[in-house]
Amino acid sequence: FNVDSDISQAMSKASGQNFDQIRATFNKALADQLSKQFGSTYKIISLLDDTVKMKADLRTVYANTTNEWTLIGSPLNPPPASTGTPTKPPAGVKSGQVQAQTAQGDRFMNVRMNNSTALELLKKKYNAQYVIFVNQLDLKNDLGSDPYNLNGTQTFRRIAVLHFTIYSTATAKRIAAGKVKSEFANTENAPR
């Protein structure tokens, strides 16, 4: 998953880890937390385990998925534009001016399956019922009305936002997607 962080430098200083090591620590910690939350009901398998077999399967997943920004509250499986759903104005250049599509509202990083190949593989090989994609982790300082901390505030909260998508292998459809948010103290700098 992607990590978008305002606090990488503080975490690196506190832990002695570089960015890739910090990211690996968060990957492992998130996999451990998913196991704790769902392990009593489901058998949890992480494709982040360091095996040749799982790395090949992970490459198959990456080859058959696309990450995309999606508006919060938008339909998970929107109908084709031909059903009367309004379409966005085209992007490009018009009369010498760049025309860009802008999405209004809160968005999250979503995973779209390009085809069912990866889900079929995971269902057959691992007997997976559901596939949870952890798409992005945002770690931000919450400085409120002073986002650049011009006042030099020493006590503030931090926000962790996890973007996720869940697919059912039985139907090859998204069953949940979005993001969850948690706050923590600005003194917490060591990734765990």
Residue pairs with C-beta under 8 A, 6 or more apart in sequence:
1 27
1 30
1 133
1 134
1 135
1 136
1 137
1 163
2 67
2 109
2 135
2 136
2 137
3 19
3 22
3 23
3 26
3 136
3 137
3 138
3 139
4 136
4 137
4 138
4 139
4 140
5 11
5 137
5 138
5 139
5 140
6 139
6 140
6 141
7 139
7 140
7 141
7 158
7 189
8 19
8 22
8 139
10 189
11 17
11 22
11 139
11 189
11 190
11 191
12 18
12 19
12 22
13 189
14 189
14 190
15 21
15 22
15 25
15 189
15 190
15 191
17 25
17 191
22 191
25 191
25 192
26 137
26 191
27 48
28 48
29 191
29 192
30 134
30 137
30 162
31 44
31 46
31 48
34 44
34 46
34 132
34 134
35 44
35 46
38 44
42 129
42 130
43 127
45 126
45 128
46 54
47 54
47 57
47 58
47 61
48 54
48 58
57 121
57 122
57 125
60 117
60 118
60 121
61 118
61 122
63 118
64 113
64 114
64 115
64 117
64 118
65 111
65 112
65 113
65 114
65 118
65 133
66 111
66 112
66 114
67 109
67 110
67 111
67 112
67 135
68 109
68 110
68 111
68 112
69 103
69 107
69 108
69 109
69 110
70 107
70 108
70 109
70 110
70 177
71 103
71 104
71 105
71 106
71 107
72 105
72 106
72 107
72 108
72 178
72 179
73 105
76 173
76 174
76 175
76 176
76 177
77 173
77 174
78 85
79 85
81 87
88 101
89 99
89 101
90 99
91 99
91 100
91 101
92 98
92 99
93 99
108 135
108 136
108 163
108 177
108 178
108 179
109 135
109 136
109 163
110 135
110 163
110 165
110 177
111 133
111 135
111 165
111 167
111 177
113 119
113 167
113 172
116 172
118 131
119 131
119 167
119 169
119 172
120 169
120 172
122 128
122 131
122 169
123 129
123 169
123 170
128 169
129 168
129 169
129 170
130 166
130 167
130 168
130 169
130 175
131 166
131 167
131 169
132 164
132 165
132 166
133 164
133 165
133 166
133 167
134 162
134 163
134 164
135 163
135 164
135 165
136 162
136 163
137 160
137 161
137 162
137 163
138 159
138 160
138 161
138 163
139 158
139 159
139 160
140 158
140 159
140 161
141 149
141 156
141 158
141 159
141 186
142 156
142 157
142 158
142 159
142 183
143 149
143 153
143 156
144 156
146 153
149 156
154 186
155 186
156 186
157 183
157 184
157 185
157 186
158 183
158 184
158 185
158 186
158 188
159 181
159 182
159 183
160 181
160 182
160 183
160 184
161 179
161 180
161 181
162 179
162 180
162 181
163 178
163 179
164 176
164 177
164 178
164 179
164 180
165 174
165 176
165 177
166 174
166 175
166 176
166 177
167 173
167 174
167 175
168 175
